[in-house]
């Protein structure tokens, strides 16, 4: 949808509703932190769930559709650009070329394997691709970044986000057992956790029980995985563009979406120390807020029956994909003789 199709009068009802859902989700997340001392379900997942519940209960009218579509698109694109400022190549260089190259190969192999698993289980191509990218790169951030490029539907995005979020939480509890009972060293465990856990806070939670070295190693590996978001999205954009037929009177989509170029540009600015340190935290906050608003709009667009129908196959695909990623990552550890 082009920008000219959005007018202020048409988007305000749906945009306001999306912002309202996002505020409720933010309040629920704070309540969660207050009650449990931690954030087990991210605000963006709560926003999707609340949006789906409202959409199902209220049967939203056509007057909110333009605003919901706008809120699901533009804020997300801006959030992806700001996300690029969280990655610095100087931090990545400290990992060593062998490990960085190995992580890049693991991510690409894992995407291919995960996609094939999803397709073998009968998932639609776009849904299988979303799950593959989410599991292999950085969970929710990868899914929301790749979805516009693939032109995935709201049901596909919601399903992949919901089930990868559940697996991300489970990994925090399950992975430490591999260290304490699997004979892994701290460095080996840090790499395995950094390769298999989705979000940075979850990596910190999974590696904290083994000490500071495990936390540092896991976080560094996680940053290298996030770095793959730009190249993977770029390649998927090329594949989607080349494989998409163009109807008469319609333009072929851009070879590389503007927000991916913005993401890479922000990453370059951060690497050149042109982004002030004082700006990083506010930029991350704004990126998170915009993403939650976009996910609220996504939830308001979802047909709950479609998500429920895909549930069993999605969770099975996600489980097998995580298992495959863990196995491939362990192979990398052995291949590089990491002690």
PyMOL commands that set and color helices and strands:
alter all, ss='L'
color gray80, all
select helices_A, chain A and resi 3-5+8-36+43-58+62-86+89-93+97-120+125-138+140-150+154-182+186-196+200-210+212-242+258-271+277-300+304-335
alter helices_A, ss='H'
color red, helices_A
deselect
rebuild
show_as cartoon
